Amino acid sequence: MAEMYEHKEPDDSEEETFGGQRLAERRPRLLHSLRSLPECLTWAPLLLLLLLFVSLGFFTLQLTTLVQAEVAQKQMQSNLEEILQRLTRMNATLAGLCHPCPQNWEFFSGSCYFFSWTQSDWRSAFSACLLTGAHLVIINSTEEEKFLNFWYARNNKPTWIGLSDHHSEGSWRWVDDSPVQLSFWKKGEPNNHGDEDCVELHNDGWNDGRCVTENPWICEKPSAPCPDL
């Protein structure tokens, strides 16, 4: 009977196993993993906090860049507005200084006109205009005719214009040799009464007169350019 209760030491071959590996061999590794776990858990929040600071710094940098760009754009806009205001003031100053016509000449529609107070024959009037870089007036529009009639009222005398037929009788041409396109003859004119080859301006239209008659005259030349305002 004593043999029936004999205690047997466990055989190495009967040692407990788990997953085909002895538990005695796994325990040290398991204990090492458990010891390392708190250390990993300690570093994880620090890494997250570091990433948060990096992200916050990047966002702050981007925001600062955008704010600086907006400030620079507003400053540029302000500078452009100031430049525009200065240019406007300069243009106004230039407009006051700009004189498209010489002294004692009158400006109209891109041309300057000189109305003489003295009198001479047509050829002398022609030469007098050339000496000033001008020519006897050439009338190209109804508006120009009205403008000349307004100033004609100062003298209220027949006034030489740049039209004649002394090269060919009945062929009226301007001093630049262009033919008449628009005319303002008085009723019954031209009549060539007494060798009348040169044209006078009257308040009621044109008249052909004798070129040797002494009359005031009108010179015309282009106006000087002024800045575009």
C-alpha positions as CSV (number, residue, x, y, z in Angstrom):
1,M,0.0,0.0,0.0
2,A,2.9,2.3,0.8
3,E,4.0,2.0,-2.8
4,M,0.6,3.3,-4.0
5,Y,1.1,6.7,-2.2
6,E,4.7,7.2,-3.2
7,H,5.3,10.8,-4.3
8,K,6.9,11.2,-7.7
9,E,8.9,14.2,-8.7
10,P,7.7,15.7,-11.9
11,D,9.7,14.6,-14.9
12,D,11.2,17.3,-17.0
13,S,9.3,15.8,-19.9
14,E,6.1,16.6,-18.1
15,E,6.9,20.3,-17.4
16,E,4.0,22.7,-18.4
17,T,4.1,24.1,-21.8
18,F,2.2,27.0,-23.6
19,G,2.1,27.2,-27.3
20,G,4.8,24.6,-27.6
21,Q,7.1,26.6,-25.4
22,R,8.0,26.0,-21.8
23,L,6.5,28.5,-19.4
24,A,9.7,28.8,-17.6
25,E,11.4,30.1,-20.8
26,R,8.6,32.6,-21.5
27,R,8.4,34.1,-18.0
28,P,11.6,36.2,-18.2
29,R,10.5,37.8,-21.6
30,L,7.0,38.4,-20.3
31,L,8.3,40.1,-17.2
32,H,10.7,42.3,-19.3
33,S,7.8,43.4,-21.5
34,L,5.7,44.2,-18.5
35,R,8.5,46.3,-17.0
36,S,9.0,48.2,-20.4
37,L,5.3,49.0,-20.7
38,P,5.2,51.9,-18.2
39,E,8.2,53.5,-19.9
40,C,6.5,53.5,-23.3
41,L,3.4,54.9,-21.7
42,T,5.5,57.7,-20.3
43,W,7.0,58.7,-23.6
44,A,3.8,58.6,-25.7
45,P,2.3,61.8,-24.2
46,L,5.6,63.6,-24.6
47,L,5.7,62.7,-28.3
48,L,2.1,63.9,-28.8
49,L,2.9,67.1,-27.0
50,L,5.9,67.7,-29.2
51,L,3.9,67.1,-32.3
52,L,1.3,69.5,-31.1
53,F,3.9,72.2,-30.5
54,V,5.4,71.6,-33.9
55,S,2.0,71.9,-35.6
56,L,1.1,75.0,-33.6
57,G,4.4,76.6,-34.5
58,F,3.8,75.8,-38.2
59,F,0.3,77.2,-38.0
60,T,1.6,80.4,-36.3
61,L,4.2,80.9,-39.0
62,Q,1.7,80.5,-41.7
63,L,-0.7,82.9,-40.0
64,T,2.1,85.5,-39.5
65,T,3.1,85.2,-43.2
66,L,-0.5,85.8,-44.3
67,V,-0.9,88.8,-42.0
68,Q,2.4,90.3,-43.2
69,A,1.3,89.8,-46.8
70,E,-2.0,91.5,-46.2
71,V,-0.3,94.4,-44.5
72,A,2.2,94.7,-47.4
73,Q,-0.7,94.7,-49.9
74,K,-2.5,97.4,-48.0
75,Q,0.7,99.5,-47.8
76,M,1.2,99.1,-51.6
77,Q,-2.4,100.1,-52.2
78,S,-1.9,103.2,-50.1
79,N,1.3,104.0,-51.9
80,L,-0.4,103.7,-55.3
81,E,-3.2,106.0,-54.2
82,E,-0.7,108.6,-53.0
83,I,1.1,108.4,-56.3
84,L,-2.2,108.8,-58.2
85,Q,-3.0,111.9,-56.1
86,R,0.4,113.4,-56.8
87,L,0.0,112.8,-60.5
88,T,-3.4,114.4,-60.5
89,R,-2.0,117.5,-58.8
90,M,0.9,117.6,-61.3
91,N,-1.5,117.3,-64.2
92,A,-3.5,120.2,-62.8
93,T,-0.3,122.3,-62.4
94,L,0.7,121.4,-66.0
95,A,-2.7,122.4,-67.3
96,G,-2.3,125.8,-65.7
97,L,1.2,126.2,-67.2
98,C,0.4,124.8,-70.6
99,H,-0.3,127.5,-73.3
100,P,-1.1,125.8,-76.6
101,C,-0.9,129.1,-78.5
102,P,1.6,132.0,-78.5
103,Q,0.7,135.2,-76.8
104,N,-2.0,137.3,-78.7
105,W,-3.1,134.1,-80.6
106,E,-6.5,132.5,-80.0
107,F,-7.0,128.8,-79.6
108,F,-9.8,126.8,-81.3
109,S,-10.2,123.1,-82.0
110,G,-6.5,122.3,-82.2
111,S,-5.4,125.4,-84.0
112,C,-4.1,128.8,-83.1
113,Y,-5.4,132.0,-84.8
114,F,-3.9,135.4,-85.1
115,F,-6.2,138.3,-86.0
116,S,-4.1,141.3,-87.2
117,W,-4.9,144.8,-86.3
118,T,-3.0,146.3,-89.2
119,Q,-3.9,146.0,-92.9
120,S,-2.0,144.9,-96.0
121,D,-2.7,143.5,-99.4
122,W,-3.3,139.7,-99.8
123,R,0.3,138.8,-100.8
124,S,1.8,140.7,-97.9
125,A,-0.6,139.1,-95.5
126,F,0.4,135.7,-96.9
127,S,4.1,136.5,-96.3
128,A,3.4,137.8,-92.8
129,C,1.7,134.6,-91.8
130,L,4.7,132.5,-93.2
131,L,7.1,134.6,-91.0
132,T,5.3,133.3,-87.9
133,G,5.3,129.7,-89.0
134,A,1.6,129.9,-90.0
135,H,-0.5,130.4,-93.1
136,L,-3.5,132.5,-94.0
137,V,-6.5,130.7,-92.5
138,I,-8.1,127.7,-94.1
139,I,-11.7,127.1,-93.2
140,N,-12.8,123.5,-92.9
141,S,-16.0,123.5,-91.0
142,T,-19.1,125.5,-90.1
143,E,-17.9,125.7,-86.5
144,E,-14.6,127.3,-87.6
145,E,-16.5,129.8,-89.7
146,K,-18.7,130.8,-86.7
147,F,-15.6,131.1,-84.6
148,L,-13.9,133.4,-87.1
149,N,-17.1,135.5,-87.4
150,F,-17.1,136.0,-83.7
151,W,-13.6,137.5,-83.7
152,Y,-14.3,139.3,-87.0
153,A,-16.6,141.5,-85.0
154,R,-13.6,143.2,-83.3
155,N,-12.6,144.8,-86.5
156,N,-15.8,144.7,-88.4
157,K,-13.8,145.0,-91.6
158,P,-13.3,142.7,-94.6
159,T,-10.5,140.3,-93.6
160,W,-8.2,138.2,-95.8
161,I,-8.4,134.4,-95.6
162,G,-6.2,131.9,-97.4
163,L,-8.4,131.4,-100.5
164,S,-7.7,132.6,-104.1
165,D,-8.0,131.8,-107.8
166,H,-5.1,133.8,-109.0
167,H,-3.4,130.7,-110.4
168,S,-6.4,129.7,-112.5
169,E,-9.5,131.9,-112.9
170,G,-12.6,130.3,-111.3
171,S,-10.6,127.5,-109.6
172,W,-10.6,128.5,-106.0
173,R,-7.9,126.9,-103.9
174,W,-6.5,127.3,-100.4
175,V,-3.0,128.3,-99.7
176,D,-2.0,124.6,-99.2
177,D,-3.3,124.0,-102.8
178,S,-6.3,122.0,-101.6
179,P,-9.6,122.7,-103.4
180,V,-12.6,124.2,-101.6
181,Q,-14.8,121.5,-100.0
182,L,-17.1,123.7,-98.0
183,S,-17.9,127.3,-98.9
184,F,-19.7,130.2,-97.3
185,W,-20.0,132.7,-100.2
186,K,-22.2,135.7,-99.9
187,K,-25.2,135.8,-102.1
188,G,-24.1,136.6,-105.7
189,E,-20.5,135.8,-105.0
190,P,-17.9,135.2,-106.3
191,N,-18.5,137.5,-109.2
192,N,-14.9,138.4,-110.3
193,H,-16.0,142.1,-110.6
194,G,-12.8,144.0,-111.5
195,D,-10.3,141.2,-111.4
196,E,-11.2,139.9,-107.9
197,D,-9.0,136.9,-107.2
198,C,-8.6,136.9,-103.4
199,V,-11.2,136.1,-100.8
200,E,-12.4,138.3,-97.9
201,L,-14.2,137.2,-94.8
202,H,-17.4,139.3,-94.0
203,N,-19.8,138.8,-91.2
204,D,-22.4,137.4,-93.7
205,G,-20.1,135.2,-95.8
206,W,-17.2,135.3,-98.3
207,N,-16.5,137.8,-101.0
208,D,-14.0,137.8,-103.8
209,G,-12.0,141.0,-103.7
210,R,-9.0,142.7,-105.5
211,C,-5.8,141.2,-104.1
212,V,-4.2,144.6,-103.8
213,T,-6.8,145.9,-101.4
214,E,-5.4,146.4,-97.9
215,N,-7.3,144.5,-95.3
216,P,-6.7,142.9,-91.9
217,W,-5.9,139.2,-92.1
218,I,-6.1,135.9,-90.1
219,C,-3.2,133.5,-89.7
220,E,-3.6,129.9,-88.6
221,K,-1.2,127.2,-87.3
222,P,-1.4,124.0,-85.3
223,S,-1.5,124.4,-81.5
224,A,1.3,123.1,-79.3
225,P,0.6,119.8,-77.6
226,C,-0.3,119.8,-74.0
227,P,-0.2,116.8,-71.6
228,D,-3.2,114.5,-71.7
229,L,-5.2,115.2,-68.6
